[in-house]
Every structure is written in C-alpha cells, then in structure tokens.
C-alpha cells in the first residue's frame, strides 16, 4: 500500500482531532457513567489492538480481557478499588492461561494491565467531585500540547534524534518543544481554575509531559518488537486507538498515582492539583 503524503496525513489528523477532542471534553464535563462508558470502550479497544499485535497463532477465546477491564473499571467507578484490582488480576490470569506459549502469556497478561490502568486512572481522577473535571482537562492540555508542539517543533527545527531505533522521526528539539507547551498550558489552566500553586502545577505538567512522551516511545517499541507499524486503522490519520492514547495512558496513570499518594482514594484529583 502506498504511503499517504505527509500533508494529507496531517489533514486527516486535524479533522479527526477536531471531532474527538470536543467529544472527550464534553464527556469529561458530564462525568459519571457516560464518561465511564467512553473510556471503557477506549480501554477495551486498546486491549483488542494489543492482542492483535501479538498475533498469537492459537485459537484464543475473545472477550476475556475486555470483560475483566470493563468490570474492573466499573468497580473503581463505584468506589470498590479492591474489587477492581481483583478483576484486573483475574483478567490477566485468564489471558495468560488461554495464550499458546509462555511468550504470548506474559504479553497478553501485560496487555490487560496496560489497558485496564487507563480506565481505572481516568475513573479515579474524575470521581473527585470538586477537582475531577479540572484534573482531566489538565491531562488533555498537557498531552495535546506536548503532541502538537513536539510534532511541529521537531519538524521545523529538526536536530538530533530522540531514539532512532524505536521512533526515527522524533527529535530532542520536538521533545523540548512539547515540554514547553505543556508547561504553558498548565499555567493557563492553573490561572483559569484558580489553583493555589501555579508553579507546582507547572512542575507537575513537566512530569506528565515526560510521562506522555515516554508512553509514546513505549508503544513504538512494543509495535517494533512485533513488527507492526500501526496498532489499527480506526482513527483516520492516527492509526489505532492505542496509537492515539499511548501518551495519554502513561500520563493518566502517573497522574493518578501522584493524586492517590497525596490525596488518597477519596480525593486523587485534589491531591494532584492542590499543592
């Protein structure tokens, strides 16, 4: 198949983002079960793509991991974090059991944890009634500005490559541009949301931007490990769901961990934003 020209691919990326970004923001604002359903579908789609990348030749049953991810997310949604961990563990075990070789067992189990972490992290942060929406918006702002500025700065400035073997197009200039964009976006959000310590939020954005770029590189390394270019073809110009959410997934998990450590399970978004 002939490769799409760069300009056409960029146009598709812009159009797709123009559709998906307002939808994601709108559901983040609504919260509750519509928000959960959106991210449950995304997480299950990521695991579906993950397993497809593995290309296990055996007749593995479909739906075990996806069901476990959805039930674990629903448990987290209702405040049953222990049950969420149990269901996620059961899903990992089930996928490992039905895989055909040790190699596939380990990767299949890891895929359940990978995709399930996205759903649980988003649910935990958004469940915070006071700061949940702001926490999700911060994640969007950091990840989107990181992606956009890394792409354009890297393209126009160029320079040394970030990790040629894994992602030959990414540059150090793009990575730095993405970091700068994330910090600027976080300061704007801190001002708009009247957060008490904007400098701490900017430092947080730096950490989340690094996590986002690391998540992108991890997914690229995973695909190269199995000889795959795109995780799927669901989103025009972006590839699969995993291709679109690799950086967001990593940033969301880091944000949730920071939030839970500082604010507990009762207020992870407050723990993330209020310093």
C-alpha positions in Angstrom: 0.0 0.0 0.0 1.4 3.4 -1.0 2.2 5.7 1.9 -0.1 8.7 2.3 1.5 12.1 1.6 2.5 14.0 4.8 0.2 16.9 4.1 -2.8 14.6 3.6 -2.0 12.6 6.7 -1.7 15.9 8.7 -5.1 17.0 7.3 -6.7 13.7 8.5 -5.1 14.1 11.9 -6.5 17.6 12.3 -10.0 16.6 11.2 -10.1 13.5 13.5 -8.9 15.6 16.4 -11.5 18.3 15.7 -14.2 15.6 16.1 -12.7 13.6 19.0 -11.4 16.4 21.2 -14.8 18.1 21.8 -16.4 14.7 22.4 -13.7 13.8 25.0 -14.0 17.2 26.7 -17.8 17.1 26.7 -17.9 13.7 28.3 -15.3 14.7 30.9 -17.5 17.6 31.8 -20.6 15.4 32.1 -18.7 12.8 34.1 -20.4 9.9 35.8 -21.4 6.8 33.7 -21.2 8.5 30.2 -17.6 9.3 31.0 -17.0 5.8 32.2 -18.6 4.1 29.1 -16.4 6.3 26.8 -13.2 5.3 28.5 -14.3 1.7 29.0 -14.7 1.4 25.2 -11.3 3.0 24.7 -9.6 0.7 27.1 -11.2 -2.4 25.7 -10.3 -1.3 22.2 -6.7 -0.8 23.3 -6.5 -4.3 24.6 -8.1 -5.7 21.4 -5.4 -4.0 19.4 -2.7 -5.1 21.8 -3.7 -8.7 21.4 -3.9 -8.3 17.6 -0.4 -7.0 17.6 0.8 -10.1 19.4 -0.6 -12.3 16.6 -0.9 -15.4 18.8 -1.4 -18.2 16.3 -3.6 -20.2 18.7 -7.4 -20.2 18.8 -7.6 -17.8 21.9 -11.1 -17.0 23.2 -12.1 -13.4 22.7 -13.5 -11.1 25.3 -11.9 -12.4 28.5 -9.5 -9.5 28.9 -12.1 -6.9 27.7 -14.7 -8.1 30.2 -12.2 -8.0 33.1 -11.2 -4.5 32.2 -14.7 -3.2 32.0 -15.8 -4.9 35.3 -12.6 -3.6 37.0 -13.4 -0.1 35.8 -17.0 -0.3 36.9 -15.8 -1.5 40.3 -13.5 1.5 40.5 -16.3 3.8 39.4 -18.4 2.6 42.4 -15.5 3.0 44.9 -14.6 -0.7 45.1 -10.9 -0.4 44.4 -10.0 -3.8 45.9 -12.6 -5.4 43.7 -11.1 -3.5 40.7 -7.7 -4.9 41.4 -9.1 -8.5 41.8 -11.0 -8.4 38.5 -7.9 -6.9 36.7 -5.8 -9.7 38.1 -8.4 -12.3 37.1 -8.3 -10.9 33.6 -4.6 -11.1 33.4 -4.6 -14.7 34.6 -7.4 -15.7 32.2 -5.5 -14.2 29.2 -2.3 -15.9 30.3 -4.0 -19.3 30.6 -5.5 -19.2 27.1 -2.4 -18.0 25.3 -0.5 -20.7 23.4 3.1 -20.1 24.6 5.0 -18.5 27.6 5.9 -15.6 25.4 2.3 -14.8 24.5 1.1 -15.5 28.1 3.3 -12.7 29.5 2.5 -10.2 26.9 -1.3 -10.9 27.0 -1.4 -10.5 30.7 0.6 -7.3 30.5 -1.9 -6.0 27.9 -4.8 -6.4 30.4 -2.8 -4.4 33.0 -1.8 -1.8 30.4 -5.3 -1.1 29.1 -7.1 -1.5 32.4 -4.7 1.0 34.0 -6.0 3.7 31.6 -9.7 3.1 32.6 -9.0 2.9 36.3 -6.8 6.0 36.3 -9.4 8.1 34.5 -12.2 6.9 36.7 -10.3 7.6 39.9 -9.4 11.1 38.9 -12.8 12.1 37.5 -14.7 10.7 40.5 -13.3 13.6 42.6 -16.4 15.8 42.6 -14.6 19.1 43.2 -11.4 18.8 41.1 -12.1 15.8 38.8 -13.0 17.7 35.7 -10.0 20.1 36.1 -7.7 17.1 36.5 -8.9 15.5 33.3 -8.7 18.8 31.5 -5.1 19.2 32.7 -4.3 15.8 31.3 -5.8 16.7 28.0 -4.0 20.1 27.9 -0.6 18.6 28.7 -0.8 15.6 26.4 -2.3 17.5 23.4 0.1 20.4 23.6 3.0 18.0 24.1 2.0 16.1 20.9 1.3 19.2 18.8 4.4 21.1 19.7 6.6 18.1 19.6 5.4 17.4 16.1 5.8 20.9 14.7 9.0 21.9 16.5 10.6 18.6 15.6 9.6 19.0 12.0 10.7 22.6 11.6 13.8 22.7 13.9 15.0 19.2 13.5 18.3 18.2 15.1 19.5 15.1 16.9 17.0 12.2 17.1 15.5 11.2 20.4 15.6 7.4 19.9 16.3 6.5 16.3 15.9 2.7 16.7 12.4 3.0 18.2 11.0 6.2 16.6 13.2 7.6 13.9 11.2 10.8 13.4 11.2 12.1 17.0 13.8 14.7 17.9 15.2 16.2 21.0 14.0 19.6 19.8 10.5 18.3 19.5 10.6 16.8 23.0 11.8 20.1 24.5 9.1 22.0 22.5 6.5 19.6 23.8 7.6 20.1 27.4 7.5 23.9 26.9 4.0 23.7 25.5 2.8 21.5 28.4 4.1 24.0 31.0 2.5 26.9 29.2 -0.9 25.1 29.0 -0.7 24.1 32.7 -0.1 27.7 33.8 -3.1 28.9 31.8 -5.3 26.2 33.3 -4.0 27.0 36.8 -4.9 30.6 36.3 -8.3 29.8 34.9 -9.2 27.2 37.5 -7.8 29.4 40.4 -5.4 26.7 41.6 -3.4 27.8 44.6 0.2 27.0 43.4 0.7 27.5 39.7 4.4 26.8 39.8 3.7 23.4 41.4 1.2 22.7 38.6 3.8 23.7 36.0 6.3 21.3 37.6 3.6 18.6 37.5 3.0 19.3 33.9 6.7 18.8 33.2 6.5 15.3 34.8 3.3 14.4 33.0 4.7 15.6 29.6 7.8 13.4 30.1 5.5 10.5 31.0 3.4 11.2 27.9 6.4 11.1 25.6 7.8 8.0 27.4 4.4 6.3 26.8 4.6 7.1 23.1 8.1 5.6 22.9 7.0 2.5 24.8 4.2 1.9 22.4 6.5 2.4 19.4 9.0 -0.1 20.9 6.2 -2.6 21.6 5.0 -2.4 18.0 8.5 -2.7 16.6 9.0 -5.7 18.8 6.2 -7.5 16.9 6.9 -5.9 13.5 3.8 -3.7 13.4 3.6 -0.1 12.2 0.1 1.0 13.4 -1.9 -0.6 16.2 -5.0 -0.3 14.0 -6.8 1.9 11.4 -9.8 3.1 13.4 -8.9 6.8 13.5 -8.0 8.5 10.2 -4.5 9.9 10.3 -3.8 8.5 13.7 -4.0 4.7 13.3 -5.5 2.8 16.1 -6.9 3.7 19.5 -3.6 2.7 21.1 -1.7 5.0 18.7 -3.8 7.9 19.8 -3.9 7.2 23.5 -0.4 5.8 24.3 0.9 9.1 25.7 -2.4 9.9 27.5 -2.4 6.5 29.1 1.0 6.9 30.6 0.3 10.5 31.8 -3.0 9.4 33.3 -1.5 6.6 35.2 1.3 8.8 36.6 -1.3 11.5 37.5 -3.5 9.0 39.3 -0.6 7.6 41.3 0.5 11.1 42.3 -3.1 12.0 43.2 -3.7 8.9 45.3 -0.4 9.2 47.1 -1.1 12.9 48.0 -4.9 12.8 48.3 -5.9 9.2 49.0 -8.6 7.3 47.1 -11.2 9.8 48.3 -9.6 12.8 46.6 -7.0 11.9 44.0 -7.7 14.9 41.7 -7.3 17.3 44.7 -4.1 15.6 45.6 -2.9 16.1 42.0 -3.8 19.8 41.7 -3.7 21.4 45.1 -0.2 21.8 46.4 
